[in-house]
Amino acid sequence: MNATTPESRGAHPGHLLSGSRTGAAPMPGARPLTIPEAGKFLRATTGVFAGSAAVERLALLVGLRPSEIADLAHQGHVERRGLRWYVTVVGGKCPRTIAVAQLVGDALQDLADGRLHQHGPLHAPLPRYVTSGRVVDHLGAALEDAGFGGASVYAIHGFLLEQLPRVVDPVRAYAYLGVVGTSASGLPAGWDIEVAGLIDQHFGALIGN
């Protein structure tokens, strides 16, 4: 797990509380982060406030849209079952429950304050005041901190949208990402765990490069 502290990136929780910054909204046609750029962004999520790391990794390594991250805080579920973390997105373009990569789980575990798993699932308390606009604001600030101040927030969500179909069967990749017109029906049990493992395998190593 990450050694996250509220003091290590104190500005970011404030971005979640404040209104959207001018220019932080996604721009049409903006390109996603490249693999080296995603590595730089991912490394910037280490050693930071747990809530910041969780939001940033949910966007980069689960491919959640800002609206879906906000939905998680209000009506979805973020929980650990055994050793695996899952997110249930009930709003957004395509409702779904999916396992997440270990690097995302590490941030969620930190957000849950390391509480022991005893009876039933362990829930990570995403802030309930988070709105889509504030997530956009926060991710824009995270891009600036990582050295990508000119990028739109789409650069984060778009990373997996472009890269995941190259390492996972496109049907599973698009079902995992909730692309409109796709469905997990007919896929075998545990397909999302396989996808999460491949995300760690192919992109998790970027955190150390």
Disulfide bonds with the S-S distance in Angstrom:
none
